[in-house]
Amino acid sequence: MMNKVILIGRLTRDPELRYTPKGTPVGKFTLAVDRRTKKDQEKEADFIDVITWDKQAEACGNYLAKGKLVAVEGRLQVRSYDDSQGVRRKAAEVVASSVRFLEKKDGAAGGDIEGPQNDGEITFDEDDIPF
């Protein structure tokens, strides 16, 4: 079986960088990714949450900002949680194994920030995610 996602889009806001209770960096940002509709080939945007870990999370937090163009490679993850009113919800997000900065501050081509190279699997307790 395969679970692989590749996206290119722009950040909708500055990335969030937080730390788990054990001190592990975890980042979150949302990508706006264009999608063409069948009618008139108009563009619509999908807004996809991306989770980053460790050095990759810190690099994204330090160097990315709202509007920056990035390519993300990772896996789709669906998790369940209870909202503030006790209603069970699901969230789909991409856990990044690689984030490529497609532009620098001056508009030139960017570079790669690689995540863990252990086949993309990151083990963690969902209670550790500070979002």
Secondary structure, DSSP 8 states (H G I E B T S, - for coil): ----EEEEEEESS--EEEE-TT--EEEEEEEEEEEE-SSTT-EEEEEEEEEEEHHHHHHHHHH--TT-EEEEEEEEEEEEEE-TTS-EEEEEEEEEEEEEE---TTSS---EEE---STT-----GGG---
